[in-house]
Amino acid sequence: MKNFLSLRMLDLCSRLFIMLGIDYPVMRRILQVKLTMDQRRVPTIFEQSKSKEGNQFIKSLGLYAFYGLILIPFIMFGDYYLFQMSLVFAMMMFILMTTMIADFSAVLLDVRDKNILNTKPVDQRTVSMAKVVHVCIYMTQVTGAFAVVPLLVGLFVNGALFTVIFLIEILLIGMLIVVLTALIYIFILQFFDGERLKDVINYVQILLSVGIVAGYQVLVRIFDFSDLNIDFTFQWWHLLLPPIWYSAPFEWILNGNSAGYIIGYSILSVVVPIVAIIIYSKLVPSFEQNLQKLLQYSGDNKRKAHRLDNLFAKIVCKSKEERTFFRFSTLMMKQEREFKLKVYPSLGFAFVFPFIFLFNEISMNGFGGLPGSKYFLTIYLGNIMIPAVVHMLKFSSNYKGAWIFRATPIHDESIFYRAALKAFLTKLYLPLMIVLSIFFLSMFTFRIVPDLLVILMTGVLHALLSFKLLTNQTYPFSRSFEFASDMDTAKNIILMIIVGLFGGVHYLATLLPYGVLGYLVLVLIAALISWKLVFSAKEKRSPAGQT
């Protein structure tokens, strides 16, 4: 096997691993096998190249390097490092954390090698350390690709000292992300097992994705941009924002700002990663032991059709056949972990984004004028996710079971599509809108009830348009997730513009007497007609007709 450069560099630290009680030669051999296998896997960010030859991981590093270009303007912004480097590290942590979640959480939670390693005289501490080092090697390569151009720009614009600090902070961030992710999983493993554990891990990955985006928005808004000056007022909760920790050393060393909170942030940037590593090293044995839970299958976790699903099926579906496929679609959306991992973050963003814009308005003008304003229209941002979710209705990890659509004695195949779209609208979209509506009603009073009904009906109409433009008459859950990234960009942009048009017409309707009620009637009629047109009866295609 290939003697990788990363392994040769790791040899320089072999004494450190031996001091920690690690069997270094065994760990090195495990890493060599894992790195060899890495050359054959496809990172999520580069998944569409799966069919092409070559080392896909190396190719994907070029894409990370391209993403790194977005950091350059902030590095050249000026010398208020607390602000500009907070943004740099927020974007960097977003990229690295989402990469960690998407590509290498599976490495930390991998139990497939236990059947081989557990039959050999290999210490569990050595196995766990091999996993962490494996992820660290990967994250170092990704971080290096992402940060190499910004580092060079920082060297030429801000000098060598800036670059040295930047490099150290990047290494600390990488350590923090890897170890914190492992600690989160250690915590989860203490309380759950079997299938439920896999579900919880899935939801944690989703929450992390949404939380990173929301945290980035909050970070930008803690700085005051009045009169073209950037002001920062320390609040205790700012201690919960790691990007500020890592920007503080620049402000302290390069600008000579020795305020207490700057020094405190700087200390946190070093101490927290080190403490996290120490805690992780102590918890490694229990981590490996609890990983065995992933191999357990509990009979208590068998899925049963919920009474509420049956109730919805009776309400929204006309025929027995349609109710059957409605329940089938509902179960697929509940049980498919990969579907949830790809769709639920979009639902989370749809929930968070309206409040981000409201937060901006409240921070500038307070709550006083909010109830009488038209800022409730920001709820339209929740409809932007509809095309992405409708597009995902075509995909499944168990796509080979799509033969069921051909085997059923049903001649009108529009039943399959209607059932899937109704399942999305009732099980995903409607609950989201209900929760958003409760929050918005508490802020804007019950005067906006007609407006919320308009937004709900435009969402249904938008889902119909998305289905017509994006599904290409593909059976629900009948394609591999490998092709999930093949979304028509032009059509997606058109559908996003349509959301804006719905919102614009709604705003104009609020300016007219009874305009909102009239708009509601028009949208309702349009949705009913569109539903009839989109789901008109279709004869089941021949086997050659479905791709």
C-alpha positions as CSV (number, residue, x, y, z in Angstrom):
1,M,0.0,0.0,0.0
2,K,1.0,3.6,-0.6
3,N,3.1,5.3,2.1
4,F,1.1,8.5,2.3
5,L,2.7,11.9,3.0
6,S,0.3,12.4,5.9
7,L,1.6,9.2,7.5
8,R,5.2,10.2,7.0
9,M,4.4,13.5,8.7
10,L,2.5,11.6,11.5
11,D,5.7,9.6,12.1
12,L,7.3,12.7,13.5
13,C,4.7,12.7,16.3
14,S,5.0,8.9,17.0
15,R,6.5,9.5,20.5
16,L,3.5,11.6,21.5
17,F,1.1,8.8,20.6
18,I,3.2,6.2,22.5
19,M,3.2,8.5,25.6
20,L,-0.6,8.5,25.4
21,G,-0.7,4.7,25.5
22,I,-1.4,4.2,21.8
23,D,0.1,1.3,19.9
24,Y,1.5,3.5,17.1
25,P,2.6,0.8,14.5
26,V,-0.9,-0.7,14.7
27,M,-2.6,2.7,14.5
28,R,-0.4,3.6,11.5
29,R,-1.4,0.4,9.7
30,I,-5.1,1.0,10.3
31,L,-4.8,4.5,9.0
32,Q,-3.0,3.3,5.9
33,V,-5.9,1.1,5.0
34,K,-8.5,3.8,5.7
35,L,-6.6,6.4,3.6
36,T,-6.4,3.9,0.8
37,M,-10.2,3.4,1.0
38,D,-10.7,7.2,1.0
39,Q,-9.3,7.4,-2.5
40,R,-12.2,5.3,-3.6
41,R,-15.0,7.2,-1.9
42,V,-16.8,10.2,-3.2
43,P,-17.2,13.3,-0.9
44,T,-20.8,14.7,-0.7
45,I,-19.7,18.0,-2.1
46,F,-18.4,16.2,-5.3
47,E,-21.0,13.5,-5.5
48,Q,-22.1,14.2,-9.1
49,S,-18.6,13.1,-10.3
50,K,-19.1,9.6,-9.0
51,S,-19.1,8.0,-12.4
52,K,-15.8,9.6,-13.4
53,E,-12.4,8.1,-13.0
54,G,-9.6,9.3,-10.8
55,N,-9.2,10.3,-7.1
56,Q,-12.5,12.2,-6.5
57,F,-11.3,13.4,-3.1
58,I,-8.3,15.2,-4.5
59,K,-10.6,16.8,-7.2
60,S,-13.0,18.0,-4.5
61,L,-10.2,19.9,-2.8
62,G,-10.1,22.2,-5.8
63,L,-13.7,23.0,-5.2
64,Y,-13.0,23.8,-1.5
65,A,-10.1,26.1,-2.7
66,F,-12.6,27.9,-4.9
67,Y,-15.0,28.4,-1.9
68,G,-12.0,29.8,0.0
69,L,-12.0,32.8,-2.4
70,I,-15.1,34.2,-0.6
71,L,-12.8,34.9,2.4
72,I,-10.5,37.3,0.6
73,P,-12.6,40.5,0.7
74,F,-13.0,40.1,4.4
75,I,-9.3,39.7,5.0
76,M,-8.6,42.8,2.9
77,F,-11.5,44.7,4.6
78,G,-9.3,46.8,6.9
79,D,-7.9,46.4,10.4
80,Y,-10.9,45.9,12.6
81,Y,-10.0,42.3,13.1
82,L,-12.7,41.4,15.7
83,F,-15.4,42.0,13.0
84,Q,-13.7,40.9,9.8
85,M,-12.1,37.8,11.2
86,S,-15.2,36.8,13.0
87,L,-17.0,36.6,9.6
88,V,-14.0,34.7,8.2
89,F,-14.0,32.1,10.9
90,A,-17.9,31.9,10.9
91,M,-17.8,31.0,7.2
92,M,-14.9,28.6,7.7
93,M,-16.6,26.9,10.6
94,F,-19.8,26.6,8.5
95,I,-17.9,24.9,5.6
96,L,-15.9,22.6,7.8
97,M,-18.7,21.7,10.2
98,T,-21.2,20.8,7.3
99,T,-18.4,18.8,5.7
100,M,-17.8,17.0,8.9
101,I,-21.4,16.2,9.3
102,A,-22.0,15.2,5.7
103,D,-18.8,13.2,5.0
104,F,-17.1,12.1,8.1
105,S,-19.6,11.6,10.9
106,A,-19.9,8.1,9.5
107,V,-16.1,7.6,10.2
108,L,-16.5,8.4,13.9
109,L,-19.5,6.1,14.1
110,D,-18.2,3.3,11.9
111,V,-18.7,-0.1,13.4
112,R,-18.0,-2.2,10.2
113,D,-14.4,-2.8,11.0
114,K,-15.2,-4.2,14.4
115,N,-15.7,-7.7,13.0
116,I,-12.1,-7.6,11.8
117,L,-10.3,-5.7,14.5
118,N,-12.1,-7.2,17.5
119,T,-10.7,-10.6,16.5
120,K,-7.2,-9.2,16.7
121,P,-5.1,-8.1,19.7
122,V,-5.8,-4.4,19.1
123,D,-6.4,-2.0,22.0
124,Q,-9.7,-0.1,21.7
125,R,-7.9,3.2,22.6
126,T,-5.7,2.6,19.5
127,V,-8.8,2.0,17.3
128,S,-10.5,5.2,18.5
129,M,-7.4,7.3,18.1
130,A,-7.0,5.9,14.6
131,K,-10.5,7.2,13.8
132,V,-9.9,10.6,15.2
133,V,-6.5,11.0,13.4
134,H,-8.1,9.7,10.2
135,V,-10.7,12.5,10.4
136,C,-8.1,15.1,11.4
137,I,-6.0,14.2,8.4
138,Y,-9.0,14.6,6.1
139,M,-10.1,17.9,7.8
140,T,-6.5,19.2,7.6
141,Q,-6.5,18.6,3.8
142,V,-10.0,20.2,3.4
143,T,-9.0,23.2,5.6
144,G,-5.7,23.6,3.8
145,A,-7.5,23.7,0.4
146,F,-10.1,26.1,1.8
147,A,-7.6,28.4,3.5
148,V,-4.4,28.4,1.3
149,V,-5.4,31.3,-0.9
150,P,-6.7,33.5,2.1
151,L,-3.4,32.7,3.9
152,L,-1.4,33.9,1.0
153,V,-3.5,37.0,0.7
154,G,-3.2,37.7,4.4
155,L,0.6,37.3,4.1
156,F,0.9,40.0,1.4
157,V,-1.8,42.3,2.8
158,N,-1.4,42.1,6.6
159,G,2.1,40.6,7.1
160,A,3.8,37.5,8.4
161,L,2.5,37.8,12.0
162,F,-1.1,37.9,10.8
163,T,-0.4,34.7,8.8
164,V,1.1,32.9,11.7
165,I,-1.8,33.8,14.0
166,F,-4.3,32.8,11.2
167,L,-2.6,29.4,10.7
168,I,-2.6,28.6,14.4
169,E,-6.3,29.6,14.7
170,I,-7.2,27.4,11.7
171,L,-5.5,24.4,13.4
172,L,-7.4,25.1,16.6
173,I,-10.7,25.4,14.8
174,G,-10.1,22.1,13.1
175,M,-9.3,20.4,16.4
176,L,-12.4,21.9,18.0
177,I,-14.8,20.8,15.3
178,V,-13.6,17.2,15.2
179,V,-13.5,16.7,18.9
180,L,-16.8,18.5,19.6
181,T,-18.6,16.4,17.0
182,A,-17.2,13.3,18.7
183,L,-18.3,14.5,22.1
184,I,-21.8,15.2,20.9
185,Y,-22.0,11.7,19.6
186,I,-20.6,10.3,22.9
187,F,-23.3,12.1,24.8
188,I,-26.1,10.8,22.5
189,L,-24.7,7.2,22.7
190,Q,-25.2,7.3,26.5
191,F,-29.0,7.6,26.2
192,F,-30.1,5.9,23.0
193,D,-29.6,2.6,21.3
194,G,-30.4,0.7,18.1
195,E,-32.7,2.3,15.5
196,R,-33.7,5.2,17.8
197,L,-30.0,6.1,18.2
198,K,-29.7,6.4,14.4
199,D,-32.7,8.6,14.3
200,V,-31.4,10.9,17.0
201,I,-28.0,11.2,15.2
202,N,-29.9,12.1,12.1
203,Y,-31.8,14.9,13.9
204,V,-28.6,16.1,15.5
205,Q,-26.9,16.4,12.1
206,I,-29.9,18.4,10.8
207,L,-30.0,20.7,13.9
208,L,-26.3,21.4,13.5
209,S,-26.8,22.4,9.9
210,V,-29.6,24.8,10.8
211,G,-27.9,26.0,13.9
212,I,-24.7,27.0,12.0
213,V,-26.7,29.1,9.5
214,A,-28.7,30.7,12.3
215,G,-25.6,31.4,14.3
216,Y,-23.9,33.0,11.4
217,Q,-26.8,35.4,11.0
218,V,-26.8,36.3,14.7
219,L,-23.0,36.9,14.6
220,V,-23.4,39.5,11.8
221,R,-26.0,41.4,13.8
222,I,-24.1,41.8,17.0
223,F,-22.0,44.5,15.4
224,D,-23.4,48.0,15.1
225,F,-22.8,49.6,11.7
226,S,-23.9,53.2,12.5
227,D,-22.4,56.1,10.6
228,L,-20.1,53.8,8.7
229,N,-18.3,52.8,12.0
230,I,-18.3,49.3,13.4
231,D,-19.0,49.2,17.1
232,F,-19.0,46.1,19.4
233,T,-20.6,46.1,22.8
234,F,-19.7,43.1,24.9
235,Q,-22.6,40.9,26.2
236,W,-22.1,37.7,28.2
237,W,-23.8,35.5,25.6
238,H,-21.2,36.5,23.0
239,L,-19.0,33.9,24.9
240,L,-21.2,31.3,23.2
241,L,-20.0,32.3,19.7
242,P,-16.7,30.6,18.8
243,P,-15.9,32.7,15.7
244,I,-15.4,35.7,18.1
245,W,-12.9,33.7,20.2
246,Y,-10.7,33.1,17.2
247,S,-10.8,36.7,15.9
248,A,-9.8,38.1,19.3
249,P,-6.1,37.2,19.1
250,F,-5.8,39.3,16.0
251,E,-7.4,42.3,17.8
252,W,-5.2,41.8,20.8
253,I,-1.8,41.2,19.2
254,L,-2.0,43.2,16.0
255,N,-4.2,46.2,17.2
256,G,-3.0,46.2,20.8
257,N,-6.5,46.0,22.2
258,S,-6.0,44.5,25.7
259,A,-9.6,44.8,26.9
260,G,-10.6,42.1,29.3
261,Y,-13.1,40.5,27.0
262,I,-10.6,40.4,24.2
263,I,-8.1,38.5,26.4
264,G,-10.9,36.3,27.6
265,Y,-11.9,35.4,24.1
266,S,-8.3,34.7,23.2
267,I,-7.9,32.3,26.1
268,L,-11.0,30.5,25.2
269,S,-9.8,30.0,21.6
270,V,-6.8,27.9,23.0
271,V,-8.2,26.4,26.2
272,V,-11.5,25.0,24.9
273,P,-10.0,22.8,22.1
274,I,-7.3,21.4,24.5
275,V,-9.9,20.7,27.2
276,A,-12.2,19.1,24.7
277,I,-9.3,16.8,23.5
278,I,-8.5,15.8,27.1
279,I,-12.2,15.0,27.9
280,Y,-12.5,13.0,24.7
281,S,-9.4,10.9,25.5
282,K,-10.9,10.0,28.9
283,L,-14.2,9.0,27.3
284,V,-12.8,6.9,24.5
285,P,-13.3,3.5,26.1
286,S,-17.0,4.2,26.8
287,F,-17.4,5.6,23.3
288,E,-16.2,2.4,21.7
289,Q,-18.3,0.3,24.0
290,N,-21.4,2.3,23.3
291,L,-20.8,2.1,19.5
292,Q,-22.0,-1.5,19.8
293,K,-25.5,-0.1,20.3
294,L,-25.5,0.8,16.6
295,L,-25.6,-2.9,15.9
296,Q,-28.7,-3.5,18.0
297,Y,-32.2,-3.7,16.6
298,S,-35.0,-3.2,19.1
299,G,-38.4,-4.6,18.4
300,D,-39.9,-1.5,20.1
301,N,-38.8,0.7,17.2
302,K,-40.9,-1.0,14.5
303,R,-42.8,1.6,12.7
304,K,-46.6,1.6,12.9
305,A,-49.1,3.7,10.9
306,H,-50.1,6.5,13.2
307,R,-53.7,7.2,13.8
308,L,-53.2,10.8,12.7
309,D,-51.8,9.5,9.3
310,N,-54.9,7.5,8.8
311,L,-57.1,10.5,9.7
312,F,-55.3,12.7,7.2
313,A,-55.6,10.0,4.6
314,K,-59.3,9.9,5.0
315,I,-59.6,13.7,4.9
316,V,-57.4,14.5,1.8
317,C,-57.7,11.3,-0.3
318,K,-60.8,10.3,-2.2
319,S,-60.1,6.7,-3.1
320,K,-58.9,3.7,-1.1
321,E,-56.0,3.3,-3.5
322,E,-54.9,6.9,-3.0
323,R,-55.1,6.5,0.8
324,T,-52.8,3.5,0.5
325,F,-50.1,5.4,-1.4
326,F,-50.6,8.4,0.9
327,R,-49.7,6.2,3.9
328,F,-46.8,4.7,1.9
329,S,-45.4,8.2,1.1
330,T,-45.8,9.2,4.7
331,L,-43.9,6.2,5.9
332,M,-41.1,6.8,3.3
333,M,-40.7,10.4,4.5
334,K,-40.6,9.2,8.1
335,Q,-38.2,6.3,7.8
336,E,-35.8,7.4,5.1
337,R,-32.9,8.8,7.1
338,E,-31.1,10.1,4.0
339,F,-34.3,11.8,2.8
340,K,-34.6,13.5,6.2
341,L,-31.0,14.5,6.2
342,K,-31.5,16.2,2.8
343,V,-35.0,17.7,3.3
344,Y,-35.3,18.6,7.0
345,P,-32.5,21.2,6.9
346,S,-34.5,23.0,4.2
347,L,-37.5,22.9,6.5
348,G,-35.3,24.3,9.3
349,F,-34.1,27.1,7.1
350,A,-37.7,27.9,6.1
351,F,-38.5,28.3,9.8
352,V,-35.5,30.3,10.7
353,F,-35.2,32.8,7.8
354,P,-38.5,34.7,8.5
355,F,-37.4,35.4,12.1
356,I,-33.9,36.5,11.0
357,F,-35.5,39.3,9.0
358,L,-37.9,40.1,11.8
359,F,-34.9,40.2,14.2
360,N,-33.3,42.8,12.0
361,E,-36.4,45.0,12.1
362,I,-36.9,44.6,15.8
363,S,-33.2,45.4,16.5
364,M,-33.6,48.7,14.6
365,N,-37.1,49.9,15.5
366,G,-38.2,47.8,18.4
367,F,-41.5,45.9,18.9
368,G,-43.7,49.1,18.9
369,G,-44.5,49.4,15.2
370,L,-44.4,45.6,14.5
371,P,-48.1,44.6,15.0
372,G,-49.3,47.2,12.5
373,S,-46.6,46.6,9.9
374,K,-46.5,44.3,6.9
375,Y,-43.5,42.3,8.1
376,F,-45.6,39.2,8.4
377,L,-45.0,38.9,4.7
378,T,-41.5,37.6,5.5
379,I,-43.3,34.2,6.1
380,Y,-43.1,33.9,2.3
381,L,-39.5,32.9,2.9
382,G,-40.8,29.7,4.2
383,N,-42.1,28.8,0.8
384,I,-38.7,29.1,-0.9
385,M,-37.9,25.5,0.3
386,I,-40.9,24.0,-1.5
387,P,-39.1,23.3,-4.9
388,A,-36.1,21.6,-3.1
389,V,-38.4,19.3,-1.1
390,V,-40.7,18.5,-4.1
391,H,-37.6,17.6,-6.1
392,M,-36.5,15.2,-3.4
393,L,-39.8,13.3,-3.5
394,K,-38.3,11.4,-6.5
395,F,-35.4,9.9,-4.5
396,S,-35.0,7.0,-2.1
397,S,-32.3,4.8,-0.6
398,N,-34.5,1.9,-1.5
399,Y,-35.2,3.1,-5.0
400,K,-35.0,-0.5,-6.4
401,G,-38.3,-1.2,-4.8
402,A,-40.0,1.2,-7.3
403,W,-41.3,-1.9,-9.1
404,I,-44.2,-1.7,-6.8
405,F,-45.7,1.1,-8.9
406,R,-45.8,-1.3,-11.9
407,A,-47.0,-4.3,-10.0
408,T,-50.1,-2.6,-8.6
409,P,-53.4,-3.1,-10.4
410,I,-53.9,0.6,-10.8
411,H,-54.3,2.1,-14.2
412,D,-54.4,5.8,-13.2
413,E,-50.8,6.6,-12.2
414,S,-51.7,10.2,-11.2
415,I,-52.8,8.5,-7.9
416,F,-49.1,7.9,-7.1
417,Y,-48.2,11.6,-7.7
418,R,-51.2,13.0,-5.9
419,A,-50.6,10.9,-2.9
420,A,-46.9,11.8,-2.6
421,L,-47.6,15.5,-2.9
422,K,-50.5,15.4,-0.5
423,A,-48.2,13.6,2.0
424,F,-45.6,16.4,1.7
425,L,-48.2,19.1,2.1
426,T,-49.9,17.6,5.1
427,K,-47.0,16.0,6.9
428,L,-44.2,18.6,6.2
429,Y,-45.5,21.8,4.8
430,L,-48.7,22.2,6.9
431,P,-47.0,21.6,10.3
432,L,-44.3,24.1,9.4
433,M,-46.9,26.8,8.4
434,I,-49.0,26.1,11.6
435,V,-46.0,26.7,13.8
436,L,-44.9,29.8,11.9
437,S,-48.5,31.1,12.0
438,I,-48.7,30.7,15.8
439,F,-45.6,32.8,16.3
440,F,-46.7,35.4,13.8
441,L,-50.2,35.6,15.2
442,S,-48.7,36.3,18.6
443,M,-46.7,39.2,17.1
444,F,-49.2,40.6,14.5
445,T,-52.5,39.7,16.1
446,F,-55.4,37.9,14.5
447,R,-55.8,40.6,11.8
448,I,-53.4,38.6,9.6
449,V,-55.5,35.4,9.6
450,P,-56.7,36.0,6.0
451,D,-53.0,36.8,5.0
452,L,-51.8,33.5,6.5
453,L,-54.5,31.7,4.5
454,V,-53.3,33.4,1.3
455,I,-49.7,32.4,2.1
456,L,-50.8,28.8,2.7
457,M,-52.7,28.6,-0.6
458,T,-49.9,30.1,-2.6
459,G,-47.7,27.4,-1.0
460,V,-50.0,24.8,-2.4
461,L,-50.0,26.5,-5.8
462,H,-46.2,26.8,-5.6
463,A,-45.9,23.0,-4.8
464,L,-48.0,22.2,-7.9
465,L,-45.8,24.4,-10.1
466,S,-42.7,22.8,-8.6
467,F,-44.1,19.3,-9.2
468,K,-44.9,20.1,-12.8
469,L,-41.5,21.7,-13.6
470,L,-39.2,19.4,-11.6
471,T,-40.4,15.9,-11.3
472,N,-40.6,15.1,-15.0
473,Q,-43.3,12.4,-14.4
474,T,-40.8,10.3,-12.3
475,Y,-42.5,7.9,-9.9
476,P,-42.1,9.0,-6.2
477,F,-39.1,7.5,-4.4
478,S,-37.9,5.7,-7.5
479,R,-34.4,7.2,-8.1
480,S,-31.1,6.9,-6.3
481,F,-30.0,9.8,-4.1
482,E,-26.8,9.8,-6.3
483,F,-28.8,11.9,-8.7
484,A,-30.4,14.2,-6.2
485,S,-28.0,17.0,-7.1
486,D,-29.2,17.1,-10.7
487,M,-31.7,19.9,-10.1
488,D,-32.4,22.2,-13.0
489,T,-30.8,25.5,-11.8
490,A,-32.8,27.7,-14.2
491,K,-36.1,26.2,-13.2
492,N,-35.2,26.5,-9.5
493,I,-34.5,30.2,-10.0
494,I,-37.8,30.7,-11.8
495,L,-39.6,29.0,-8.9
496,M,-37.8,31.3,-6.4
497,I,-38.8,34.3,-8.4
498,I,-42.4,33.1,-8.4
499,V,-42.4,33.1,-4.6
500,G,-41.3,36.8,-4.8
501,L,-44.1,37.5,-7.2
502,F,-46.7,35.9,-4.9
503,G,-45.4,38.1,-2.1
504,G,-45.4,41.2,-4.2
505,V,-49.0,40.8,-5.3
506,H,-49.9,40.0,-1.7
507,Y,-48.3,43.3,-0.6
508,L,-50.3,45.2,-3.3
509,A,-53.5,43.5,-2.2
510,T,-53.0,44.7,1.3
511,L,-53.2,48.3,0.0
512,L,-56.7,47.8,-1.3
513,P,-60.0,47.5,0.6
514,Y,-60.8,43.8,0.8
515,G,-57.8,43.2,-1.4
516,V,-56.5,40.3,0.6
517,L,-59.9,38.5,0.6
518,G,-60.1,38.9,-3.1
519,Y,-56.6,37.7,-3.6
520,L,-57.4,34.7,-1.4
521,V,-60.4,33.8,-3.6
522,L,-58.2,34.1,-6.8
523,V,-55.4,31.9,-5.4
524,L,-57.9,29.3,-4.1
525,I,-59.5,29.1,-7.6
526,A,-56.1,29.0,-9.3
527,A,-55.0,26.1,-6.9
528,L,-58.1,24.1,-7.6
529,I,-57.8,24.5,-11.4
530,S,-54.0,23.8,-11.3
531,W,-54.6,20.6,-9.3
532,K,-57.1,19.3,-11.8
533,L,-54.7,20.1,-14.7
534,V,-51.5,18.7,-13.1
535,F,-53.1,15.5,-11.8
536,S,-55.5,14.7,-14.7
537,A,-55.9,11.0,-15.1
538,K,-52.9,9.3,-16.7
539,E,-52.7,5.8,-18.0
540,K,-49.9,3.7,-16.5
541,R,-46.9,3.8,-18.7
542,S,-45.2,0.8,-20.3
543,P,-42.0,-0.4,-18.6
544,A,-39.9,1.5,-21.1
545,G,-41.7,4.8,-20.2
546,Q,-40.3,5.2,-16.8
547,T,-36.7,6.2,-16.3
